[in-house]
Amino acid sequence: MPELCPSIRLPIGRTGRQLALISSMALGALFFALQPAQALVINVTYPNPGNVPAAAQTEINSVVTLLQTSFINNATVNITVDFTAACGLGCSSTFGFTSVSYANWRTAMNNTSGLFPQNTFLAAAIGTLPVADPIGNGTMGFVRTADAEAIGLANFAGTDSNLTFNNGGVFEFTGVATRGLFDFKNVFAHELDEALGIGSALNNRTALPSSFEPEDYFRYSSTPGVRNISVSTSANVFFSYNGTTDVAQFNQLLGSDRNDWIYANNGCPPTQTLVQNAFGCTNAVAPYGFGTPEFAALETLGWSPAATVNVPEPGTLALLGTSLLGLAALRRRRKT
């Protein structure tokens, strides 16, 4: 039963890669320009094409097509994919912005909701975000570049994430549950979800940090409206877009990602077969698309469908501000 290694942040500003201030005027133009031409584009490149099985490329194209036809944010996501013996099950290195103020992230979320009122998860989520940072020090610890672009917070032309997968014959590429093999499409979707924004500042920590990732703002106890920002391995923590609906329960184990779900923590088969489970099982294929917890999380983080697919509570709007952004990289590894 594979588990996920902890996430590691790697600031790279010292290497000379910098981002400038984005003015409110520029962001305003991004949000309010006439836009029938909203589109999500996911570019996949293969640094070593001979390493990636043709069947894997077919599955990758299937997931990419599903996401591109599901969400209409004006964003370009660049990923690389490779296969190697050096990786357990799946590995990734994901880039993100640091030093984003909570106020400016909240403003970007508000304005994205204004652009895409059909995203009812986002509208409900905004209603849970007060003016003052409810869990941190007023600065976001890490906003993944793809998600930052999806909500109009910043543009980033570089590689958003590098994904690597095991080449040791551990996958099936058919979408049919197979004894002794992991479903590649599920593993790929798991890694790509985290490139798109799913993540936590709580990974591999024994004490709370002072700043957080966007998804951390939607961690709740089973008591309606009560946030639960905890590194306790025994805490019961749920993802909720509105503070009252428990969509899925987070994994809290130290050493595995706390932005993943808990449902395979007691072994296989899992109690629920979900793409974002912290532990993978063979002979299992999870659903992926609208109606799954993974898509609920992506919609909450600002990824917006072309039409209304769910009807949670309405949200509110706010004015646009400016932000000074720094760039960092986050690496994570999924291993057997």
C-alpha positions as CSV (number, residue, x, y, z in Angstrom):
1,M,0.0,0.0,0.0
2,P,1.8,3.2,-1.2
3,E,2.0,6.3,0.8
4,L,2.8,9.9,0.1
5,C,6.0,11.6,1.2
6,P,5.9,15.1,2.8
7,S,5.9,18.3,0.8
8,I,9.0,20.5,0.8
9,R,9.1,24.2,-0.1
10,L,12.1,25.4,-2.1
11,P,12.3,29.1,-2.6
12,I,14.1,30.0,-5.8
13,G,14.1,33.8,-5.8
14,R,17.9,33.7,-5.2
15,T,18.4,32.2,-8.6
16,G,17.2,35.4,-10.3
17,R,13.7,34.5,-11.1
18,Q,11.5,37.4,-9.9
19,L,8.0,38.6,-10.4
20,A,7.0,42.2,-10.4
21,L,4.2,44.0,-8.7
22,I,0.8,43.6,-10.3
23,S,-1.2,46.7,-10.2
24,S,-4.9,46.8,-9.4
25,M,-5.5,48.4,-12.9
26,A,-3.8,45.4,-14.6
27,L,-5.7,42.9,-12.5
28,G,-8.9,44.8,-13.1
29,A,-8.4,44.5,-16.8
30,L,-7.8,40.8,-16.5
31,F,-11.0,40.3,-14.5
32,F,-13.4,42.6,-16.3
33,A,-12.3,42.5,-20.0
34,L,-14.9,41.1,-22.3
35,Q,-14.4,37.4,-22.4
36,P,-16.2,34.8,-24.5
37,A,-12.7,33.4,-25.0
38,Q,-12.1,31.9,-21.5
39,A,-10.2,28.6,-21.8
40,L,-8.1,26.3,-19.8
41,V,-5.1,24.9,-21.6
42,I,-2.9,22.1,-20.2
43,N,0.3,21.6,-22.0
44,V,2.1,18.3,-21.4
45,T,5.7,17.8,-22.6
46,Y,7.8,14.6,-22.4
47,P,11.5,15.4,-21.7
48,N,12.3,11.7,-22.5
49,P,9.5,10.6,-24.8
50,G,10.9,7.1,-25.1
51,N,10.4,6.6,-21.3
52,V,6.6,7.1,-21.4
53,P,4.5,4.2,-22.6
54,A,2.0,5.0,-25.4
55,A,-0.8,3.6,-23.2
56,A,0.2,6.1,-20.4
57,Q,0.1,9.0,-22.9
58,T,-3.4,7.9,-23.9
59,E,-4.5,8.0,-20.2
60,I,-2.8,11.4,-19.7
61,N,-4.6,12.8,-22.7
62,S,-7.9,11.5,-21.3
63,V,-7.4,13.3,-18.0
64,V,-6.2,16.5,-19.7
65,T,-9.2,16.5,-22.0
66,L,-11.6,16.0,-19.2
67,L,-10.1,19.0,-17.2
68,Q,-10.0,21.2,-20.3
69,T,-13.6,20.6,-21.2
70,S,-14.7,20.9,-17.5
71,F,-13.2,24.2,-16.5
72,I,-13.1,27.5,-18.4
73,N,-10.7,29.7,-16.5
74,N,-8.3,31.6,-18.7
75,A,-5.2,29.7,-17.6
76,T,-2.3,27.9,-19.2
77,V,-0.9,25.0,-17.2
78,N,2.5,23.6,-18.2
79,I,3.6,20.2,-16.9
80,T,6.3,17.7,-17.8
81,V,5.9,13.9,-17.5
82,D,8.5,11.3,-17.3
83,F,8.9,7.6,-16.1
84,T,11.9,6.4,-14.1
85,A,13.0,3.7,-11.7
86,A,14.0,6.4,-9.3
87,C,10.4,7.1,-8.3
88,G,8.3,5.0,-6.0
89,L,4.8,5.3,-7.5
90,G,4.6,9.0,-8.5
91,C,6.6,12.1,-7.8
92,S,6.1,15.8,-8.4
93,S,7.8,19.1,-8.1
94,T,5.3,22.0,-8.1
95,F,5.9,25.7,-8.2
96,G,4.0,28.4,-6.3
97,F,4.0,32.0,-5.2
98,T,4.9,33.1,-1.7
99,S,4.3,36.4,0.1
100,V,0.8,36.8,-1.3
101,S,-1.3,38.6,1.2
102,Y,-4.5,36.9,2.4
103,A,-6.4,40.1,1.5
104,N,-5.3,40.0,-2.1
105,W,-5.9,36.2,-2.4
106,R,-9.4,36.7,-1.0
107,T,-10.0,39.6,-3.4
108,A,-8.9,37.4,-6.3
109,M,-11.3,34.7,-5.2
110,N,-14.1,37.2,-4.9
111,N,-13.5,38.6,-8.4
112,T,-13.3,35.1,-9.9
113,S,-16.7,34.4,-8.4
114,G,-18.0,37.5,-10.0
115,L,-16.7,36.4,-13.4
116,F,-18.0,32.8,-13.0
117,P,-21.3,33.0,-10.9
118,Q,-22.0,29.4,-12.1
119,N,-19.3,28.2,-9.8
120,T,-21.5,27.8,-6.8
121,F,-18.8,26.0,-4.7
122,L,-16.7,29.1,-5.0
123,A,-19.6,31.4,-4.2
124,A,-20.3,29.5,-1.0
125,A,-16.6,29.4,-0.1
126,I,-16.2,33.1,-0.2
127,G,-18.9,33.4,2.4
128,T,-16.6,31.6,4.8
129,L,-13.6,34.0,4.3
130,P,-13.7,37.0,6.6
131,V,-11.9,40.2,5.9
132,A,-9.2,39.4,8.5
133,D,-7.1,36.2,8.0
134,P,-9.0,33.6,10.2
135,I,-6.1,31.1,10.6
136,G,-2.8,32.8,9.6
137,N,-0.6,35.9,9.9
138,G,-2.2,37.6,6.9
139,T,0.3,36.2,4.3
140,M,-0.3,33.1,2.3
141,G,2.5,30.6,2.6
142,F,2.2,29.1,-0.9
143,V,-0.2,29.7,-3.8
144,R,0.4,27.2,-6.6
145,T,1.2,29.0,-9.9
146,A,-1.6,27.3,-11.8
147,D,-4.3,28.2,-9.3
148,A,-2.9,31.7,-9.0
149,E,-3.4,32.1,-12.8
150,A,-6.9,30.5,-12.6
151,I,-8.1,33.2,-10.2
152,G,-6.3,36.1,-11.9
153,L,-3.8,36.6,-9.1
154,A,-0.8,36.3,-11.4
155,N,0.4,35.0,-14.8
156,F,3.3,32.5,-14.9
157,A,4.7,31.3,-18.2
158,G,7.1,28.6,-16.9
159,T,6.6,25.0,-15.9
160,D,4.0,24.7,-13.2
161,S,4.8,21.1,-12.2
162,N,7.1,18.2,-13.1
163,L,5.5,14.8,-12.7
164,T,7.4,11.5,-12.7
165,F,6.0,8.0,-12.4
166,N,7.4,4.5,-11.7
167,N,8.5,2.5,-14.8
168,G,8.5,-0.9,-13.0
169,G,5.3,-2.3,-14.4
170,V,3.1,-1.3,-11.4
171,F,0.3,0.2,-13.4
172,E,-2.6,-0.8,-15.6
173,F,-3.5,1.6,-18.3
174,T,-7.0,0.3,-19.1
175,G,-9.2,1.9,-16.4
176,V,-10.2,-1.6,-15.3
177,A,-9.4,-2.6,-11.7
178,T,-6.7,-5.2,-12.0
179,R,-5.3,-7.4,-9.2
180,G,-1.8,-6.3,-8.2
181,L,-1.7,-3.2,-10.3
182,F,-2.4,0.5,-9.6
183,D,-4.7,2.5,-11.9
184,F,-2.4,4.9,-13.8
185,K,-5.1,7.4,-14.6
186,N,-6.0,7.8,-10.9
187,V,-2.3,8.3,-9.9
188,F,-1.8,10.8,-12.7
189,A,-5.0,12.7,-11.8
190,H,-3.9,12.7,-8.1
191,E,-0.6,14.4,-9.0
192,L,-2.1,16.8,-11.5
193,D,-4.8,17.9,-8.9
194,E,-1.9,19.0,-6.7
195,A,-0.3,21.0,-9.5
196,L,-3.7,22.7,-10.0
197,G,-3.9,23.8,-6.4
198,I,-4.8,21.0,-4.0
199,G,-2.2,21.2,-1.1
200,S,-1.5,22.0,2.5
201,A,1.0,23.9,4.6
202,L,0.5,21.3,7.3
203,N,2.3,18.4,5.5
204,N,5.1,16.8,7.6
205,R,4.7,19.3,10.5
206,T,4.5,18.7,14.2
207,A,3.7,22.3,15.0
208,L,1.4,24.8,13.2
209,P,3.0,27.1,10.7
210,S,2.2,30.9,10.7
211,S,1.0,30.9,7.1
212,F,-1.0,28.5,5.0
213,E,-2.1,27.3,1.5
214,P,-5.5,28.1,0.0
215,E,-7.0,24.7,0.7
216,D,-6.2,25.0,4.4
217,Y,-8.8,27.7,4.7
218,F,-11.5,25.0,4.1
219,R,-10.4,22.6,6.9
220,Y,-13.3,22.1,9.4
221,S,-14.2,20.0,12.4
222,S,-17.5,18.0,12.4
223,T,-19.1,21.0,14.2
224,P,-20.6,23.3,11.6
225,G,-18.7,26.5,11.1
226,V,-15.7,25.5,13.3
227,R,-12.4,25.4,11.6
228,N,-9.9,22.7,12.6
229,I,-6.3,23.6,11.8
230,S,-4.5,20.9,13.5
231,V,-1.4,18.7,13.1
232,S,-2.6,16.1,15.6
233,T,-2.7,12.7,14.0
234,S,-5.9,11.9,15.9
235,A,-7.8,15.0,14.8
236,N,-11.0,14.6,12.7
237,V,-10.7,17.2,10.0
238,F,-12.9,17.6,7.0
239,F,-12.8,19.5,3.7
240,S,-15.8,21.8,3.5
241,Y,-16.6,24.5,0.9
242,N,-19.2,26.2,3.1
243,G,-18.2,25.3,6.7
244,T,-21.2,23.0,7.2
245,T,-21.1,20.3,4.5
246,D,-18.3,17.7,5.1
247,V,-17.3,16.7,1.6
248,A,-14.4,14.4,2.6
249,Q,-12.2,13.7,5.6
250,F,-8.5,14.7,5.5
251,N,-5.7,12.3,6.3
252,Q,-3.8,13.6,9.4
253,L,-0.9,11.1,9.6
254,L,2.6,12.5,9.9
255,G,4.7,11.8,6.9
256,S,1.9,11.6,4.4
257,D,0.1,14.5,2.8
258,R,-2.6,16.2,4.9
259,N,-4.3,17.5,1.8
260,D,-5.2,13.9,0.9
261,W,-8.2,11.9,2.1
262,I,-8.2,9.3,4.9
263,Y,-10.1,6.4,3.3
264,A,-7.3,4.0,2.7
265,N,-5.4,4.6,6.0
266,N,-6.6,1.4,7.5
267,G,-5.6,-0.8,4.5
268,C,-7.0,-2.1,1.3
269,P,-9.6,-2.1,0.0
270,P,-10.4,1.5,1.0
271,T,-13.6,2.5,2.7
272,Q,-14.0,4.9,-0.2
273,T,-12.1,4.6,-3.5
274,L,-11.1,8.2,-4.2
275,V,-8.4,9.8,-6.4
276,Q,-7.0,11.9,-3.6
277,N,-6.7,9.2,-1.0
278,A,-3.4,9.4,0.9
279,F,-2.7,5.7,0.4
280,G,-3.2,3.9,-2.9
281,C,-4.6,0.4,-3.4
282,T,-4.3,-2.0,-6.3
283,N,-7.3,-3.6,-8.0
284,A,-9.2,-0.3,-7.6
285,V,-10.4,2.5,-9.9
286,A,-11.8,5.8,-8.5
287,P,-14.3,8.0,-10.3
288,Y,-13.0,11.4,-11.4
289,G,-15.1,14.4,-12.5
290,F,-18.0,16.6,-11.4
291,G,-19.6,15.2,-8.2
292,T,-16.3,13.9,-6.8
293,P,-14.6,15.4,-3.7
294,E,-11.6,16.3,-5.9
295,F,-13.6,18.4,-8.3
296,A,-15.4,20.0,-5.4
297,A,-12.0,21.0,-4.0
298,L,-10.9,22.4,-7.4
299,E,-14.1,24.4,-7.8
300,T,-13.7,25.8,-4.3
301,L,-10.2,26.9,-5.2
302,G,-11.5,28.8,-8.1
303,W,-11.6,26.4,-11.1
304,S,-14.9,27.1,-12.7
305,P,-17.2,25.0,-14.8
306,A,-18.9,26.3,-18.0
307,A,-22.3,25.7,-16.5
308,T,-23.8,25.3,-13.0
309,V,-23.3,21.8,-11.8
310,N,-24.0,22.2,-8.0
311,V,-26.0,24.6,-6.0
312,P,-24.3,25.5,-2.6
313,E,-24.8,28.8,-0.8
314,P,-24.2,32.2,-2.5
315,G,-21.2,34.3,-1.8
316,T,-20.1,37.9,-1.8
317,L,-17.8,40.2,-3.8
318,A,-14.9,42.5,-2.9
319,L,-12.6,45.1,-4.4
320,L,-9.4,44.3,-6.2
321,G,-5.9,45.0,-4.7
322,T,-2.3,44.6,-5.5
323,S,0.2,42.0,-4.4
324,L,3.9,41.4,-4.3
325,L,4.6,37.8,-5.2
326,G,7.7,35.6,-4.7
327,L,8.2,32.3,-6.3
328,A,8.9,29.0,-4.7
329,A,8.9,25.3,-5.6
330,L,7.2,22.5,-3.7
331,R,8.4,18.9,-4.2
332,R,6.5,15.9,-3.2
333,R,7.0,12.2,-3.8
334,R,4.5,9.3,-3.8
335,K,6.3,6.1,-2.9
336,T,5.6,2.5,-2.3
